[in-house]
Each structure stands twice: as structure tokens, then as C-alpha cells.
Amino acid sequence: MTSVKTTLQIAASPERVWRVLTDFDAYPAWNHVVLDMRAEAREGAAVRFKIKIEGTPALPIAARVKRCVPGREFSWGGGAPLVPSLAWAEHYFRLEPSGDGTLLTHGEDFGGLFGLAMRGAVFERVTRTYEGLNRAIRDRAEAL
């Protein structure tokens, strides 16, 4: 397994950051990474979107919400359609109260073929993309 993990301090409450993360209809106004998001903030719900990683075309993704704890954690995951254990990933956002704001931990665990592909320049591009998304989340939450 390979993991990408990023963090960022946000000067907004976890509840406000949560609203930004789960207002999927507003994503086109600020989110340049997760595109055309169709989801519900409840465990087991289907998630469909396109993801735009630096240096790649937008790729369609179908997954399921794994964890949904309001104000604390939102994650989705999925795998290869025919053999999920062959290639899988779980994308997560975790929110922790921190001082007068929120510590955002955002990342993804990759297994199987996805894990093998997450090396070198690919790993660096994914990490930079997620750091950029963190800044967009911060900017949106702090502006509300």
C-alpha cells in the first residue's frame, strides 16, 4: 500500500469546513480537482466524479462513501470493477479542532496496482494536486 497524506491549518471551524466539503453542488465554483461530483454525505452512498491530477486528463471515478462523520471525516473508496482487490483506493478528509480553527488532513491510500503506480513523479504530482485542493478548501471556508 502507498499513502499520500497532506495537512493544512484552516482558520474556520470544523463545521464550516464540513459544509464546504459536503456542498457538492458548489464544487464548480472553487474545486479544480474533483469535478462533476455526484454524491450524498452518507455512508454507503454512490459517488461519481472526475478527478483532475496535475499533468493528466480528468479521469472518471465511481466509488462509495466509506465514512461520513459530520464535522469530522468524509471518505470514499473503490477498486477495479471486476477485481476490486487488484487495484483499490480510499480518499479521505479528516477534520480536527485546532486552536481557533481546523486541522485538515487530506489524503488517499492506494493498494494493488494503484499502489505500485504511486511512485516518483506520479506520487509528487498527486501530492501537489492534493495540497492545491487543501488551499482551495481553506480559501473557500475562510471566505464564508
Helices and strands as residue ranges (DSSP letters): E 2-10, H 14-22, G 24-26, H 27-30, E 34-38, E 46-51, E 59-69, E 73-79, G 84-86, E 87-98, E 101-111, H 112-117, H 120-143
